[in-house]
Amino acid sequence: MLPDADELAEVLVELAVPHEDVNELVRIGRRVMDDPELRRFLEHSVAELVRDIGELGDPVDLPELDWPAGALQRCFPVYVFVAALPWTRAFHRERGIPADVSRRTLADLGRNMAVHRRRYGRAGVQSPRWLTHHFRGELYQLGRLQFERTLYGPWHRRSLVAAGLDLTPGTPCLSLHIPDFLGPLSPAACDRSLALAEAFFARHFTEEHRAALCHSWLLDPQLKRYLPGGSHIVRFQERFRLAPEDAEPADSEPVQFVFGDPELPVAGLPRRTVLERAVGDHLRDGGHWYIGHGWFPL
């Protein structure tokens, strides 16, 4: 199921896993393969992950390893994703996905682990469920943005019908995501990503995608009160037709993505940049941040 120690290290580097985590992951990987119980659990987890690969529908939740808290439990999803690579790469080949798109997409595993290390100072996978989309052929990195194949459904409709989008349930759409550690969200970079996506999905997934959807704190209209009109975030917002303000506050979202830890005390949030001052000062003044919902036609 897993490559040997030498090859495992190479695969982890290809997946952009932080270099300081590689030796520990190779060591734990030997333990996973030598323990019959762990190996069986690994095989079961991979089978769940790749079942009906490429099909859209209910999200896949990886089984949780019932093991004492520690490096093995934090890192076990890495071995599931590595062991699933043959199925993921076979699906990519079947669809004609270019090798560079495949590599950059799956390297989000390393980005996810870098986010975990930034927050906790140790190896681990920050959000295994998020990464299931990459390894099931649902999501692709195309330039600055990530594009997830999705079907318009009740959850989308609840948030976007007020913004003028009312499609038939099951209509193919693309969800836009903004990965961390990838430079500015410049208009030129977004234009390039959208152009890449138009060509990519027309060639490799020929169903017509009717709209681009985005659900993010970056679409909270309140940001316009704090940021210059020409800022990258404001320009990004202006691409979308936005829904009215969400009902439930989501204060931890900008704190997590701007400062790296959603549980940081608001009073001590740094004020080094315009965005940091916007997020922190708004909360210190008693305000709240919300997940914004938007779309534009494709």
N, C-alpha and C positions, 0 to 999 in steps of 0.2 A: 504493500500500500504506500509506504513512504520510500523515497530514495535513500541510498546509503548515506553515511555521514558526509562524505566529500561532495556528493551531488546535492544533498540537502542544503549545504551552505551556499552553493552556487545558485540554487533555485531561490533561496531567501534573498540573496543580493539582487537577483532579477526582479523580485517582487518589491524592491525598495525598502525592505525591512531595515530599520536602523542598525548600523554596523555594530554598535555596542551590544545589541541583543542576539547577534547571530550565534556566538559560541554557546550561550546558555540554551538557545533553542535546539542546537544540534545535540547537546548533551541530553536534554529532556526527551528529544526525539528517539534516542536509543532506548530510553526507559519505556516509552509508549510502545515501541515495537517488540520489546522483550516481555512485556506484561500481557498475558492472554486476555485479561479482563479489559484493559485499556485498548488493546488491538480490536477486540470485538466491538467495543463502543465506538471506536474510530470508523470501522467498516459500516456500522449502522448509521452513524451521522452522515457519512459521505453518501450513502444510499438515499437518505432523506433529502440531502441537498441537491442531488442531480436527478431526482425523480421528475419526469416530465420536463427536463431542462429545455428552456426556451419558451415554454408555455406561460402565458400570463393568466393570473387568477389570484388565488389566495396566497398571501406571503408565506414563505417558509421560515419556521423557527427552528434553529438548530437545537437538538437535545442538550440539556445542561448536564455537564459532568458532575456527578455526585461525589465530590472529592474534597478533602480539607483545603481551606483557602491557602493559596500559595502560587508559586510560579506555574506549576502544572495546570491548575485550574484557569489561571489568567490567560495562559498561552495555548490551551488545547485547541481553540478554533483555528490557530495557525496551521496545525497538522491536518485538520479537516479540509481547509482550503487548498493546501499543497497536495493532498491526496486526491482532491477533486479535479486538479489541473488537467489530467488527460481527457476528462469528459468536457470540460469547458473549452479546451483548445480544439477538440474534435468538433464541437458545435460551431466555433468560430471558423474553422476550415470549411465546414459544410456550407456556411453562409458567405464564404469568401471574404471574411473580415481581414483587412490588412494586418500584417504582423506588428507594425508599430502601434496601431490602434489597440490591438489585443494587449500588447505589453504595457502601454500607458494606462489602460483601463484596470488591469489586474494589479498594477503597482499601487493602487489605492489601499491595498492591504498595508504596505509600508507606511503610507501617509496616516492611516488609522492608528497604527502602532506608535507613530511619532506624536500624535495627539495624546495618546495614553501616557507616553513617557513625559511629555511636557507637563501634564497635570499631576501625575503620581510619582515621577522620577524612577520608574521601573518598567520592565517589559510587560506587555499585555495588549489585548485587543479591545479597543474602546467600544466598538459597536458591531459585534458579529452579525447581528440581523441585517444591518445596513449592507454589509459586504456580500450577503447572499445574492443580492441583485446583480452584482458584477459577475459572480461565478456561475450564475444561472443564465447568462446571456441576455439579461434584461437591460443593462446599463452600459454606456460607453463614454469614454473620455475623448472628446473631440475639441482640441485646443483648450481654451481657458475653462470651458463649461463641461458639465456632464449631462448626458441626455438619457433618460430612463423611459423605455417603452412602457406605456400604461394604457389601461382602458378606462374611459370616462364612466364614473359610477356615482352612487349616492353620496359618498364622502366628498367628491369633487363638487357635485351639484350643490350640496349644502353651503359650500363656501364661495362658489363662483357664479351661481345663478344671479346673485345681486349685482355682479359685474357684467352681466349681459351674455353669459355663456350658458346655453341650455341645449346640450347635445343629447342625442339618443344614447341611453346606457349601452356600454360596450363599444362606443366609438373609439378607435385608436387615437391616442394623443401622446405627446412627449412631455415629461416632467423635467424641468431644468434644475440643476443643482450646482452650487458654487463651492468647489473644493478649496480647502485650506492649503497654505504653503505653496501657492502657485502664482505669486506676483499680483500686481494691480488688476482690478476688475475694470480695465479701460474700455471705452466704447469700441476702439479698434479691435481689441482682443475678442470682445463679444460678437462684433460683426463677423470676424473670421470664424469663430466657433459656429455661428448660425449658418454661415455659408458651407462649412464642412458638414454640418448636420444635414442640411438639405440634400447634398450630394450623397452622403453616406446612407441615409435611410431610403432614398429613392432607389439606390442600387442593391442594398442588402436586405431591406425589409420593405417589400413593395406595396404593402397596404398603405392607404392614404392616411396620414396623420393630420388631423383637422386643426389642432391647436397646440400651442406651447403653454404649459401650466407651470406656475411656481408658487410655492408656499414657504415663506421665509421671513425672518425678522427684518431682512434687508428691504422688504416691501412695506414696512410700517410707514405710513405717510408722515408720521410725526418727525421722522428724520429730516425732512425738508426744513423744519424750523431751526435746525442746528447746523446743517451742512451748506456750503456754498452751492449755488445753483448749477455750477459746472462740475461738481464733484462726481466721481465715478459712480457712487451709490445712487445719487439723484438721477444721473443719466440712465442708469440701469432700471430704476423704477419707471422712468418715463416710457420705456418700451411696452409696458403692460397696461391693460385696463384693470384697475384695481377695485376690489370689493370694499364695502364699508368696513370700519374697524371691527376686529374680532371682539367677541364678548369676554373672553377669558385672557387675563394678563399672562405674559410669558417672559417675565423679567429675566429669568435665568438664561434665555437663549442668547441675547447679545453679550451678556457677561461671559458666557462660556466661549463664544467664538471670538470675542475681542480680547479677552484677558486670559483665556485658557482654562478657567475653572469656574463653573457656575455657582459654587458655594462661597466665593470670595466675599468678605464683608463689604457692603456698598460704601460705607464711610471711607474706606481706605483705597478705593479703586484709583489707579493712576490717572493723571491728566496730561499725558505727554503729547497726545495728538488731538486733532479736532474731533475724530470719532470717539476716542476715549473720553474726552471731556463731554461730548454729547450724551453718551450712554450713562456715564456716572452722574453727571450733574442732573440729568432728568430724573434719575432714581432718587438722588439725594433731596430733590425738591418735592418728592412725594408722588411723582408721576409713575406710569407703568409703560412697559413696552409690549407690543403685540405681534403675533405672527400675521404678516400681511399675505393676502391671496390675490394673485393676478394671472392674466392670460393675454395672449395675442394670437391672431389667426396665423396658420401656416398655409 
